[in-house]
């Protein structure tokens, strides 16, 4: 199955792109996808426990099984704003 992975903040910095097309095994969960990402870029380990998942424009729990064609967003914590 193929998914679109949208990258922001530290994830985008690590990969140098804002979007990836990935081929995954059927039954892959959001947390397993994150495991693959962290394995490829160990510097992202610090964000593993605080990353949220967006799947098709909805927040989703880590155990969500991904489907062919899903758009997945890894959402690390962000800060900033007006002082």
Order of alpha helices (4+ residues) and beta strands (2+ residues): beta-alpha-beta-alpha-beta-beta-beta
